[in-house]
Amino acid sequence: MFQASGPDHDDFFAHRCILVNGPVIVGAGPSGLAVGAGLKGQGVPFVMLERADCIASLWQNRTYDRLKLHLPKQFCQLPNFPFPEEFPEYPTKYQFISYLESYAKQFNIKPHFNETVQSAKYDEIFGLWRVKTISTSSSDIPCQVEYICKWLVVATGENAEKVLPEFEGLQDFGMEVSLDLCNHNASPSMVVRSSVHVLPREVLGRSTFELAATMMKRLPLWMVDKLKDTQGKTPVLDIGALEKIRSGKIKVVPGIKRFSSGKVELVNSEILEIDSVILATGYRSNVPSWLKENEFFTEDGIPKNPFPNGWKGNAGLYAVGFTRRGLSGASLDAMSVALDIAKSWKEDTMQKKKTVAARHRRCISHF
């Protein structure tokens, strides 16, 4: 039995505790599923925690209906499970969700839904991670659970939390993209506060991403990144909005100063009459809010080491889904994480068996 002193250990068994014979994976999106599938293939047990009531909650609950993957499907598939041949080159939102559900079923991944991680902290005395959660899966009464594990995989990704800017008067409008609005006879205005690096989705009939992948085989990685990435900004793949902007059908305006009833005042003092406001301000990592660690992740919740070296930290801590290289980057990291944990888990399991066997021999000898 564990013994410890001090305030950090007084409540070690105050709540329901579960000792996990394997890693705890936080997040049941594409990144978490990819890690889970890799561990299944290696015979490593795990617990996967998901705050929502479904897998890939970002895709299922926070995306608009006409959304499609902006990269060809071969660059978006997860490890060891290709997209169905009948899917188009750029699958729709619902096709991608169907693919992820089939992926989870194929590898028999069963997350613990409605379980929100409150904190995760490494216990240096015991050499284990303590992951505290609030679960509402079994009843309306929240249940506190603490998972004790040797390995922790952070798979919540770069887009776990909405970015909501504060504007004076914004509360007067409902929150509900410019190309879709224009195609449906609306007159949208797009607020752009800084330069945007725009690339076409296809060049000469080939995917821009596919061309970049070809370039990476012939040019140094830093040069390809320099061509694609300007001033640290991920390029936007255009599917028609740029033409609408050039024609004036989509109006580009500077930053917002304040809102008032039916109007918005811009930083250049121009006033526009508007009907609604759509915040396309994106998402960010929520890791700093629950992971009690400051060596592996930055204050923004992104691994300090850039791709491809940002997947492994110290003391059994791993990260998947933070590469800023989409699903292909997440898949590469997921495979690395699964193999690394599997190696450590098998070594740990073998050592435990040797220890048990030695104790058994001593007991027989004593008898």
GUPA-216513 format. One record per residue (C-alpha): residue in one letter; y, x, z; residue number from 1. Coordinates in Angstrom, 2 decimals. Each point is the difference from the previous one (the first is absolute). Example, Ala and Ser with C-alpha at 12.3 -4.5 7.8 and 13.67 -1.06 7.14 Angstrom:
% GUPA-216513
+----+---------+---------+---------+-----+
: aa :       y :       x :       z :   i :
+----+---------+---------+---------+-----+
:  a :   -4.50 :   12.30 :    7.80 :   1 :
:  s :    3.44 :    1.37 :   -0.66 :   2 :
+----+---------+---------+---------+-----+
% end
This chain:
% GUPA-216513
+----+---------+---------+---------+-----+
: aa :       y :       x :       z :   i :
+----+---------+---------+---------+-----+
:  m :    0.00 :    0.00 :    0.00 :   1 :
:  f :    3.51 :    1.19 :   -0.80 :   2 :
:  q :    2.08 :    1.12 :    2.93 :   3 :
:  a :    3.71 :    0.69 :   -0.18 :   4 :
:  s :    3.08 :    0.00 :    2.12 :   5 :
:  g :    3.68 :   -0.65 :   -0.63 :   6 :
:  p :    1.88 :   -3.03 :   -1.35 :   7 :
:  d :   -1.28 :    0.45 :   -3.56 :   8 :
:  h :   -3.56 :   -0.62 :    1.13 :   9 :
:  d :    0.42 :   -2.67 :    2.69 :  10 :
:  d :   -0.52 :   -2.82 :   -2.49 :  11 :
:  f :   -2.70 :    1.66 :   -2.09 :  12 :
:  f :   -2.44 :   -2.85 :    0.72 :  13 :
:  a :    2.55 :   -2.68 :    0.91 :  14 :
:  h :   -0.64 :   -1.89 :   -3.24 :  15 :
:  r :   -2.98 :   -0.56 :   -2.23 :  16 :
:  c :   -1.09 :    3.40 :   -1.32 :  17 :
:  i :   -2.19 :    0.73 :   -2.99 :  18 :
:  l :   -1.43 :    3.46 :   -0.63 :  19 :
:  v :   -0.28 :    0.48 :   -3.76 :  20 :
:  n :   -2.75 :    2.25 :   -1.33 :  21 :
:  g :    2.13 :    1.02 :   -2.95 :  22 :
:  p :    3.60 :   -0.30 :   -1.16 :  23 :
:  v :    2.48 :   -2.83 :    0.47 :  24 :
:  i :    1.77 :   -0.89 :   -3.25 :  25 :
:  v :    3.36 :   -1.74 :    0.36 :  26 :
:  g :    0.72 :   -2.15 :   -3.04 :  27 :
:  a :   -2.21 :   -2.01 :   -2.39 :  28 :
:  g :    2.01 :    0.51 :   -3.17 :  29 :
:  p :   -1.23 :    2.01 :   -3.00 :  30 :
:  s :    0.31 :    3.28 :    1.94 :  31 :
:  g :   -2.01 :   -1.18 :    2.99 :  32 :
:  l :   -2.64 :   -1.61 :   -2.21 :  33 :
:  a :   -0.40 :    3.22 :   -2.00 :  34 :
:  v :   -0.56 :    2.02 :    3.18 :  35 :
:  g :   -2.44 :   -2.61 :    1.30 :  36 :
:  a :   -2.02 :    0.08 :   -3.22 :  37 :
:  g :   -0.18 :    3.78 :    0.14 :  38 :
:  l :   -1.22 :   -0.07 :    3.60 :  39 :
:  k :   -2.58 :   -2.66 :   -0.84 :  40 :
:  g :   -1.38 :    2.27 :   -2.68 :  41 :
:  q :   -0.37 :    2.76 :    2.59 :  42 :
:  g :   -1.62 :   -2.26 :    2.59 :  43 :
:  v :    2.90 :    0.30 :    2.45 :  44 :
:  p :    0.79 :   -3.08 :    2.14 :  45 :
:  f :    3.64 :   -0.99 :    0.52 :  46 :
:  v :    2.32 :   -2.72 :    1.23 :  47 :
:  m :    2.75 :   -1.23 :   -2.31 :  48 :
:  l :    3.00 :   -1.76 :    1.57 :  49 :
:  e :    2.26 :   -2.35 :   -1.98 :  50 :
:  r :    2.95 :   -1.91 :    1.44 :  51 :
:  a :   -0.14 :   -2.74 :   -2.66 :  52 :
:  d :   -2.76 :   -2.54 :   -0.63 :  53 :
:  c :   -1.08 :    1.53 :   -3.33 :  54 :
:  i :   -0.43 :    3.26 :   -1.84 :  55 :
:  a :    2.91 :    1.36 :   -2.06 :  56 :
:  s :    2.50 :   -2.26 :    1.75 :  57 :
:  l :    2.94 :    1.60 :   -1.83 :  58 :
:  w :   -1.48 :   -1.07 :   -3.32 :  59 :
:  q :   -1.14 :   -3.40 :    1.19 :  60 :
:  n :    3.02 :   -1.07 :    2.04 :  61 :
:  r :    3.06 :    1.99 :   -1.11 :  62 :
:  t :   -0.12 :    0.24 :   -3.79 :  63 :
:  y :    1.24 :   -2.38 :   -2.70 :  64 :
:  d :   -2.40 :   -1.85 :   -2.27 :  65 :
:  r :    0.76 :    1.73 :   -3.32 :  66 :
:  l :   -0.48 :    3.49 :    1.44 :  67 :
:  k :   -2.29 :    2.30 :   -1.96 :  68 :
:  l :   -1.12 :    3.56 :    0.53 :  69 :
:  h :    2.45 :    2.31 :   -1.80 :  70 :
:  l :   -2.67 :    2.60 :   -0.67 :  71 :
:  p :   -3.18 :   -0.39 :   -2.09 :  72 :
:  k :   -2.92 :   -1.19 :    2.05 :  73 :
:  q :   -1.92 :    3.29 :   -0.29 :  74 :
:  f :    2.74 :    1.66 :    2.07 :  75 :
:  c :   -0.09 :   -2.73 :    2.67 :  76 :
:  q :   -3.68 :   -0.40 :    0.75 :  77 :
:  l :   -1.38 :    1.02 :    3.36 :  78 :
:  p :   -2.82 :    2.56 :    0.38 :  79 :
:  n :   -3.44 :   -0.88 :   -1.35 :  80 :
:  f :    0.95 :   -3.47 :   -1.24 :  81 :
:  p :    1.62 :   -0.47 :   -3.44 :  82 :
:  f :    1.91 :   -3.11 :   -1.02 :  83 :
:  p :   -1.95 :   -2.64 :   -1.95 :  84 :
:  e :    0.06 :    0.73 :   -3.74 :  85 :
:  e :    1.42 :   -3.46 :   -0.73 :  86 :
:  f :    3.12 :    0.70 :    2.06 :  87 :
:  p :    3.09 :    0.83 :   -2.12 :  88 :
:  e :    1.48 :    3.48 :   -0.05 :  89 :
:  y :    2.64 :   -1.12 :    2.53 :  90 :
:  p :   -1.76 :   -2.40 :    2.42 :  91 :
:  t :    1.93 :   -2.83 :    1.60 :  92 :
:  k :    0.64 :   -0.36 :    3.70 :  93 :
:  y :   -2.84 :   -2.48 :    0.38 :  94 :
:  q :   -2.43 :    2.12 :   -2.01 :  95 :
:  f :    0.80 :    2.99 :    2.20 :  96 :
:  i :   -0.52 :   -2.04 :    3.17 :  97 :
:  s :   -3.32 :   -1.23 :   -1.40 :  98 :
:  y :   -0.95 :    3.62 :   -0.73 :  99 :
:  l :    0.81 :    1.06 :    3.58 : 100 :
:  e :   -2.00 :   -2.88 :    1.46 : 101 :
:  s :   -2.96 :    0.97 :   -2.19 : 102 :
:  y :    0.44 :    3.60 :    1.16 : 103 :
:  a :   -0.19 :   -0.99 :    3.66 : 104 :
:  k :   -3.07 :   -2.13 :   -0.70 : 105 :
:  q :   -1.70 :    2.73 :   -2.04 : 106 :
:  f :    0.27 :    2.50 :    2.86 : 107 :
:  n :   -0.48 :   -2.57 :    2.78 : 108 :
:  i :    3.36 :    0.75 :    1.62 : 109 :
:  k :    0.83 :   -2.48 :    2.74 : 110 :
:  p :    3.40 :    0.65 :    1.60 : 111 :
:  h :    1.07 :   -1.36 :    3.38 : 112 :
:  f :    2.69 :   -2.42 :   -1.15 : 113 :
:  n :    2.98 :   -1.25 :    2.04 : 114 :
:  e :   -0.05 :    3.17 :    2.08 : 115 :
:  t :    3.33 :    1.78 :    0.27 : 116 :
:  v :    0.16 :    3.61 :    1.17 : 117 :
:  q :    2.55 :    0.33 :    2.79 : 118 :
:  s :   -0.42 :    3.72 :    0.58 : 119 :
:  a :   -2.26 :    2.92 :   -0.85 : 120 :
:  k :    0.09 :    3.13 :    2.14 : 121 :
:  y :   -2.15 :    3.10 :    0.21 : 122 :
:  d :   -1.42 :    0.62 :    3.46 : 123 :
:  e :   -0.06 :    3.78 :    0.33 : 124 :
:  i :   -2.11 :   -0.07 :    3.16 : 125 :
:  f :   -2.90 :   -1.87 :   -1.59 : 126 :
:  g :    0.62 :    1.14 :   -3.58 : 127 :
:  l :    0.01 :   -3.58 :   -1.26 : 128 :
:  w :    2.38 :   -2.48 :   -1.59 : 129 :
:  r :    0.98 :   -3.12 :    1.92 : 130 :
:  v :    0.95 :   -2.82 :   -2.34 : 131 :
:  k :    1.41 :   -3.06 :    1.75 : 132 :
:  t :    0.14 :   -3.31 :   -1.85 : 133 :
:  i :    0.90 :   -3.65 :    0.45 : 134 :
:  s :   -2.62 :   -2.27 :   -1.48 : 135 :
:  t :    0.40 :   -3.71 :   -0.80 : 136 :
:  s :   -3.12 :   -0.34 :   -2.10 : 137 :
:  s :   -2.22 :   -1.88 :    2.45 : 138 :
:  s :    2.51 :   -2.39 :    1.59 : 139 :
:  d :    3.65 :   -0.86 :    0.29 : 140 :
:  i :    0.15 :    2.13 :    3.14 : 141 :
:  p :    0.79 :    3.64 :   -0.83 : 142 :
:  c :   -2.64 :    2.47 :    1.11 : 143 :
:  q :    0.75 :    3.63 :    0.75 : 144 :
:  v :   -2.58 :    2.45 :   -1.30 : 145 :
:  e :   -0.12 :    3.78 :    0.24 : 146 :
:  y :   -2.10 :    1.98 :   -2.46 : 147 :
:  i :   -1.11 :    3.49 :    0.98 : 148 :
:  c :   -0.84 :    2.25 :   -2.93 : 149 :
:  k :   -0.19 :    3.61 :   -1.13 : 150 :
:  w :    1.60 :   -0.59 :   -3.42 : 151 :
:  l :    2.99 :   -2.13 :   -0.97 : 152 :
:  v :    0.87 :   -0.90 :   -3.59 : 153 :
:  v :    3.52 :   -1.29 :   -0.63 : 154 :
:  a :   -0.31 :   -2.16 :   -3.13 : 155 :
:  t :    2.98 :   -2.31 :    0.44 : 156 :
:  g :    1.76 :    1.67 :   -2.94 : 157 :
:  e :    3.59 :    0.42 :   -1.09 : 158 :
:  n :    0.72 :   -3.74 :   -0.28 : 159 :
:  a :   -0.95 :   -1.50 :    3.34 : 160 :
:  e :    3.38 :   -1.31 :    1.13 : 161 :
:  k :    2.80 :   -1.81 :   -1.84 : 162 :
:  v :    3.33 :    1.76 :   -0.43 : 163 :
:  l :    2.70 :   -2.54 :    0.89 : 164 :
:  p :    3.54 :    1.31 :   -0.41 : 165 :
:  e :    2.72 :   -1.50 :    2.15 : 166 :
:  f :    2.88 :   -1.70 :   -1.81 : 167 :
:  e :    2.73 :   -2.09 :    1.50 : 168 :
:  g :   -0.61 :   -3.67 :   -0.81 : 169 :
:  l :   -3.54 :    0.49 :   -1.34 : 170 :
:  q :   -1.37 :   -2.60 :    2.42 : 171 :
:  d :    1.70 :   -2.71 :   -2.09 : 172 :
:  f :   -2.52 :    0.49 :   -2.83 : 173 :
:  g :   -3.75 :   -0.52 :   -0.46 : 174 :
:  m :   -2.21 :    2.99 :   -0.76 : 175 :
:  e :   -2.18 :   -0.51 :   -2.95 : 176 :
:  v :   -0.45 :    4.98 :   -7.95 : 177 :
:  s :    2.97 :    0.75 :   -2.49 : 178 :
:  l :   -2.12 :   -0.04 :   -3.16 : 179 :
:  d :   -1.84 :   -3.18 :    0.99 : 180 :
:  l :    3.26 :   -1.74 :    0.87 : 181 :
:  c :    1.54 :    0.99 :   -3.31 : 182 :
:  n :   -3.05 :   -1.20 :   -1.91 : 183 :
:  h :    0.42 :   -3.37 :    1.69 : 184 :
:  n :    3.64 :   -0.41 :   -1.03 : 185 :
:  a :    1.56 :    1.21 :    3.26 : 186 :
:  s :    2.91 :    2.45 :    0.12 : 187 :
:  p :   -1.05 :    2.72 :    2.44 : 188 :
:  s :    2.15 :    2.85 :    1.30 : 189 :
:  m :   -1.80 :    3.15 :    1.15 : 190 :
:  v :    1.55 :    2.09 :    2.77 : 191 :
:  v :   -0.51 :    3.71 :   -0.69 : 192 :
:  r :    1.54 :    2.36 :    2.55 : 193 :
:  s :   -1.32 :    3.28 :   -1.46 : 194 :
:  s :   -1.51 :    1.33 :   -3.22 : 195 :
:  v :   -3.45 :   -1.22 :   -1.05 : 196 :
:  h :   -2.54 :    2.05 :   -1.98 : 197 :
:  v :   -1.46 :   -2.43 :   -2.58 : 198 :
:  l :   -3.01 :    0.73 :   -2.21 : 199 :
:  p :   -1.64 :   -2.34 :   -2.52 : 200 :
:  r :   -3.41 :   -1.26 :    1.04 : 201 :
:  e :   -1.41 :    1.14 :   -3.36 : 202 :
:  v :    0.98 :    2.67 :   -2.53 : 203 :
:  l :   -1.37 :   -0.30 :   -3.55 : 204 :
:  g :   -2.55 :   -2.49 :    1.22 : 205 :
:  r :   -1.29 :    2.21 :    2.80 : 206 :
:  s :    0.60 :   -0.40 :    3.73 : 207 :
:  t :    2.75 :    2.25 :    1.36 : 208 :
:  f :   -2.27 :    0.82 :    2.92 : 209 :
:  e :   -2.83 :    0.91 :   -2.37 : 210 :
:  l :    2.35 :    2.35 :   -1.85 : 211 :
:  a :    1.01 :    1.56 :    3.32 : 212 :
:  a :   -3.67 :    0.52 :    0.88 : 213 :
:  t :   -0.52 :    1.73 :   -3.36 : 214 :
:  m :    3.05 :    2.19 :    0.62 : 215 :
:  m :   -1.40 :    1.03 :    3.40 : 216 :
:  k :   -2.99 :    1.55 :   -1.79 : 217 :
:  r :    2.30 :    2.21 :   -2.07 : 218 :
:  l :    3.07 :    0.54 :    2.17 : 219 :
:  p :    0.54 :    1.05 :    3.64 : 220 :
:  l :    0.07 :   -2.91 :    2.44 : 221 :
:  w :    3.54 :    0.82 :    1.14 : 222 :
:  m :    1.25 :   -0.24 :   -3.58 : 223 :
:  v :   -1.59 :   -3.41 :   -0.57 : 224 :
:  d :    1.45 :   -1.27 :    3.28 : 225 :
:  k :    3.40 :    1.30 :   -1.04 : 226 :
:  l :   -0.21 :   -1.93 :   -3.26 : 227 :
:  k :   -1.07 :   -3.22 :    1.74 : 228 :
:  d :    1.81 :    0.23 :    3.30 : 229 :
:  t :    3.77 :    0.43 :    0.25 : 230 :
:  q :    1.66 :    0.80 :    3.36 : 231 :
:  g :   -3.06 :   -1.13 :    1.94 : 232 :
:  k :   -0.02 :   -3.49 :   -1.51 : 233 :
:  t :   -3.13 :   -1.59 :   -1.39 : 234 :
:  p :    0.69 :   -1.10 :   -3.58 : 235 :
:  v :    0.16 :   -3.70 :   -0.82 : 236 :
:  l :   -2.31 :   -1.09 :   -2.81 : 237 :
:  d :    1.93 :   -2.36 :   -2.25 : 238 :
:  i :   -1.66 :   -3.03 :   -1.64 : 239 :
:  g :    3.12 :   -1.63 :   -1.44 : 240 :
:  a :    2.74 :   -0.08 :    2.61 : 241 :
:  l :    1.84 :    3.00 :   -1.45 : 242 :
:  e :    0.55 :   -1.80 :   -3.30 : 243 :
:  k :    1.37 :   -3.03 :    1.85 : 244 :
:  i :    2.40 :    2.26 :    1.91 : 245 :
:  r :    1.22 :    1.64 :   -3.20 : 246 :
:  s :    0.59 :   -3.40 :   -1.60 : 247 :
:  g :    1.94 :   -1.22 :    3.05 : 248 :
:  k :   -2.46 :   -2.78 :    0.84 : 249 :
:  i :   -0.66 :    1.79 :    3.29 : 250 :
:  k :    3.22 :    1.18 :    1.61 : 251 :
:  v :   -0.02 :    3.20 :    2.04 : 252 :
:  v :    2.50 :    0.03 :    2.88 : 253 :
:  p :    0.83 :    2.49 :    2.80 : 254 :
:  g :   -0.79 :   -0.34 :    3.69 : 255 :
:  i :    0.55 :   -3.08 :    2.16 : 256 :
:  k :    2.74 :   -0.25 :    2.58 : 257 :
:  r :   -0.56 :   -3.48 :    1.41 : 258 :
:  f :   -1.32 :   -3.48 :   -0.72 : 259 :
:  s :    1.72 :   -3.33 :    0.44 : 260 :
:  s :   -0.97 :   -3.55 :   -0.87 : 261 :
:  g :   -1.09 :    0.09 :   -3.67 : 262 :
:  k :    1.68 :    3.34 :   -0.61 : 263 :
:  v :   -0.47 :    3.75 :    0.37 : 264 :
:  e :    2.72 :    2.63 :    0.24 : 265 :
:  l :   -0.85 :    3.38 :   -1.49 : 266 :
:  v :    1.25 :    3.39 :    1.17 : 267 :
:  n :    2.42 :    0.08 :   -2.95 : 268 :
:  s :    1.55 :   -3.27 :    1.30 : 269 :
:  e :   -1.50 :   -2.05 :   -2.86 : 270 :
:  i :   -1.22 :   -3.44 :    1.11 : 271 :
:  l :   -3.00 :   -1.70 :   -1.62 : 272 :
:  e :   -1.11 :   -3.60 :    0.38 : 273 :
:  i :   -3.70 :   -0.10 :    0.75 : 274 :
:  d :   -2.70 :   -2.54 :    0.78 : 275 :
:  s :   -2.60 :    2.15 :    1.71 : 276 :
:  v :   -0.74 :    3.52 :    1.18 : 277 :
:  i :   -3.20 :    1.91 :   -0.71 : 278 :
:  l :   -0.52 :    3.13 :    2.07 : 279 :
:  a :   -1.98 :    2.41 :   -2.20 : 280 :
:  t :    0.66 :    2.77 :    2.51 : 281 :
:  g :   -3.64 :    0.95 :    0.37 : 282 :
:  y :   -2.25 :    0.99 :    2.87 : 283 :
:  r :   -0.55 :    3.01 :    2.22 : 284 :
:  s :   -2.56 :    1.53 :    2.32 : 285 :
:  n :   -0.37 :   -1.47 :    3.49 : 286 :
:  v :   -1.98 :    2.93 :    1.43 : 287 :
:  p :    2.77 :    1.21 :    2.39 : 288 :
:  s :   -0.08 :   -3.36 :    1.78 : 289 :
:  w :   -3.57 :    0.41 :    1.26 : 290 :
:  l :   -1.34 :    3.55 :   -0.51 : 291 :
:  k :    0.98 :    2.16 :    2.95 : 292 :
:  e :    0.02 :    3.30 :   -1.88 : 293 :
:  n :    2.78 :    2.11 :   -1.46 : 294 :
:  e :   -1.68 :    3.01 :   -1.63 : 295 :
:  f :   -1.77 :   -1.51 :   -3.02 : 296 :
:  f :    2.41 :   -2.79 :   -0.98 : 297 :
:  t :    3.75 :    0.11 :   -0.57 : 298 :
:  e :    2.45 :   -2.37 :    1.67 : 299 :
:  d :   -0.30 :   -2.16 :   -3.13 : 300 :
:  g :   -3.74 :   -0.33 :    0.48 : 301 :
:  i :   -1.07 :    2.24 :   -2.90 : 302 :
:  p :   -2.25 :    3.07 :    0.37 : 303 :
:  k :    2.06 :    3.18 :    0.20 : 304 :
:  n :   -2.24 :    1.88 :   -2.40 : 305 :
:  p :    0.40 :   -1.18 :   -3.61 : 306 :
:  f :   -2.82 :   -1.03 :   -2.30 : 307 :
:  p :   -2.73 :    1.21 :   -0.32 : 308 :
:  n :    0.04 :    1.39 :    3.56 : 309 :
:  g :    1.26 :   -2.99 :    1.96 : 310 :
:  w :   -3.30 :   -1.71 :    0.81 : 311 :
:  k :   -1.16 :    2.00 :    3.04 : 312 :
:  g :    1.71 :    0.67 :    3.30 : 313 :
:  n :   -1.22 :    1.39 :    3.30 : 314 :
:  a :   -2.44 :   -1.42 :    2.54 : 315 :
:  g :   -1.80 :   -2.31 :   -2.42 : 316 :
:  l :    3.13 :   -1.65 :   -1.41 : 317 :
:  y :    0.05 :   -0.96 :   -3.69 : 318 :
:  a :    2.36 :   -1.81 :   -2.36 : 319 :
:  v :   -0.70 :   -1.90 :   -3.24 : 320 :
:  g :    2.45 :   -1.84 :   -2.21 : 321 :
:  f :    3.08 :    2.16 :    0.52 : 322 :
:  t :   -0.11 :    2.19 :   -3.11 : 323 :
:  r :    2.79 :   -1.83 :   -1.93 : 324 :
:  r :   -2.47 :    0.13 :   -2.88 : 325 :
:  g :   -1.29 :   -3.53 :    0.12 : 326 :
:  l :   -3.61 :   -1.06 :    0.05 : 327 :
:  s :   -1.28 :    3.14 :   -1.72 : 328 :
:  g :    1.53 :    2.21 :    2.68 : 329 :
:  a :   -1.38 :   -2.22 :    2.76 : 330 :
:  s :   -3.48 :    0.14 :   -1.54 : 331 :
:  l :    0.03 :    3.80 :   -0.11 : 332 :
:  d :    1.04 :    0.22 :    3.64 : 333 :
:  a :   -2.54 :   -2.65 :    1.02 : 334 :
:  m :   -2.85 :    2.02 :   -1.49 : 335 :
:  s :    1.19 :    3.16 :    1.78 : 336 :
:  v :    0.31 :   -1.82 :    3.33 : 337 :
:  a :   -3.41 :   -1.67 :   -0.24 : 338 :
:  l :   -1.77 :    3.27 :   -0.83 : 339 :
:  d :    1.78 :    1.91 :    2.76 : 340 :
:  i :   -0.75 :   -2.61 :    2.67 : 341 :
:  a :   -3.60 :   -0.33 :   -1.16 : 342 :
:  k :   -0.54 :    3.75 :    0.37 : 343 :
:  s :    1.48 :    0.02 :    3.50 : 344 :
:  w :   -1.83 :   -3.20 :    1.02 : 345 :
:  k :   -3.38 :    1.35 :   -1.13 : 346 :
:  e :    0.57 :    3.25 :    1.88 : 347 :
:  d :    1.01 :   -1.96 :    3.08 : 348 :
:  t :   -3.03 :   -2.28 :   -0.27 : 349 :
:  m :   -2.36 :    2.96 :   -0.37 : 350 :
:  q :    1.49 :    1.67 :    3.07 : 351 :
:  k :   -0.44 :   -3.19 :    2.03 : 352 :
:  k :   -3.66 :   -0.20 :   -1.04 : 353 :
:  k :   -0.55 :    3.63 :    1.03 : 354 :
:  t :    1.63 :   -0.68 :    3.36 : 355 :
:  v :   -2.17 :   -3.08 :    0.63 : 356 :
:  a :   -3.14 :    1.91 :   -1.03 : 357 :
:  a :    0.86 :    2.88 :    2.36 : 358 :
:  r :    0.54 :   -2.41 :    2.90 : 359 :
:  h :   -3.30 :   -1.70 :   -0.80 : 360 :
:  r :   -1.84 :    3.33 :    0.06 : 361 :
:  r :    1.57 :    0.89 :    3.36 : 362 :
:  c :   -1.07 :   -3.34 :    1.45 : 363 :
:  i :   -3.59 :    0.50 :   -1.19 : 364 :
:  s :   -0.05 :    3.54 :    1.38 : 365 :
:  h :    1.33 :   -1.18 :    3.37 : 366 :
:  f :   -2.62 :   -2.76 :    0.15 : 367 :
+----+---------+---------+---------+-----+
% end
